[in-house]
Amino acid sequence: MENVIDLVSDGIETCDGDPIAPAKELSRSHIMPLLNVIGFDVNADGKKQLKQIAQAAEGLYANVTNQEQFQAELERARGIAEKGEKWKRDALSEADAVRIDRRKYIQYSSQTQ
């Protein structure tokens, strides 16, 4: 996955905005990001809103309380993104192999007729 966004927050949105709407828009965009929402020692209201943001963007949510947990969460998201990218590469490779096999079959069929 090429587009990983790490959103780190210490609580709820306080500027009278709606962070859930842009998260939905982002998930539907051509960017197709993995949104990794990390709450840094947030209260219950903060957790609720940050989880809603992650869900709206079809992303991940985690709450951390220290630097070690924060680093582990970044690594977890990076690992998920790498697995997604590997799957994509493997799927494209397989599709290319099928395409080549079909061309060979078509060429062989046209030569034997």
C-alpha positions in Angstrom: 0.0 0.0 0.0 1.6 3.2 -1.1 -0.6 5.7 0.9 -0.4 5.3 4.6 -1.7 8.2 6.7 -0.9 8.2 10.4 -3.3 10.5 12.3 -2.2 11.0 15.8 -4.5 12.9 18.2 -4.7 13.7 21.9 -8.4 14.0 22.0 -11.7 15.1 20.4 -11.9 17.8 17.6 -12.3 21.2 19.3 -12.6 23.6 16.4 -16.3 23.0 15.5 -15.4 20.8 12.5 -16.6 17.4 11.4 -13.6 15.1 11.1 -15.7 12.1 10.1 -16.9 13.6 6.8 -13.4 14.2 5.3 -12.4 10.7 6.5 -15.3 9.2 4.5 -14.3 11.4 1.4 -10.7 10.3 1.8 -11.6 6.6 1.8 -13.7 7.0 -1.4 -11.0 8.9 -3.2 -8.6 7.6 -5.8 -5.8 7.8 -3.2 -7.1 4.7 -1.4 -5.1 5.3 1.8 -4.6 3.1 4.9 -5.6 5.6 7.6 -4.0 4.6 10.9 -5.7 6.6 13.7 -3.7 6.7 16.9 -5.2 8.2 20.1 -2.4 9.2 22.4 -3.7 8.7 26.0 -7.2 10.0 25.1 -10.3 9.9 27.3 -13.5 8.0 26.5 -15.0 10.8 24.3 -11.8 11.1 22.4 -11.6 7.3 21.8 -15.2 7.3 20.6 -14.6 10.1 18.0 -11.3 8.7 16.8 -12.8 5.2 16.4 -15.5 6.8 14.3 -12.9 8.6 12.1 -11.1 5.3 11.6 -14.3 3.4 10.8 -15.4 6.1 8.3 -12.1 5.8 6.4 -12.1 2.0 6.8 -8.9 2.4 8.7 -7.3 1.2 11.9 -7.6 2.6 15.4 -5.4 2.2 18.4 -4.9 3.9 21.7 -1.4 4.3 23.1 -0.1 5.7 26.3 3.7 5.9 25.8 6.4 6.1 23.1 7.0 2.3 23.0 3.3 1.6 22.3 3.3 4.4 19.7 6.3 2.9 17.9 4.7 -0.5 18.0 1.5 0.9 16.5 3.4 2.6 13.6 5.2 -0.7 12.9 1.9 -2.6 12.9 0.3 -0.3 10.4 3.5 -0.4 8.3 3.4 -4.2 8.3 -0.2 -4.3 7.2 0.6 -1.8 4.4 3.5 -4.0 3.3 1.3 -7.1 3.2 -1.2 -5.3 1.1 1.5 -4.1 -1.3 2.9 -7.7 -1.6 -0.6 -9.0 -2.3 -1.1 -6.4 -5.0 2.3 -7.3 -6.6 1.6 -11.0 -6.4 -1.9 -10.5 -7.9 -0.5 -8.4 -10.8 2.3 -11.0 -11.4 -0.3 -13.8 -11.6 -2.5 -11.8 -13.9 0.5 -11.2 -16.2 1.3 -14.9 -16.2 -2.3 -15.7 -17.2 -2.1 -13.1 -20.0 1.1 -14.6 -21.3 -0.4 -18.2 -21.2 -3.4 -17.0 -23.1 -1.3 -15.4 -25.8 0.7 -18.6 -26.2 -2.5 -20.6 -26.4 -4.0 -18.3 -29.0 -0.8 -18.4 -31.1 -0.6 -22.2 -30.8 -4.3 -22.5 -31.7 -3.9 -20.3 -34.8 -0.9 -22.3 -35.9 -2.6 -25.7 -35.7 -5.7 -24.7 -37.6 
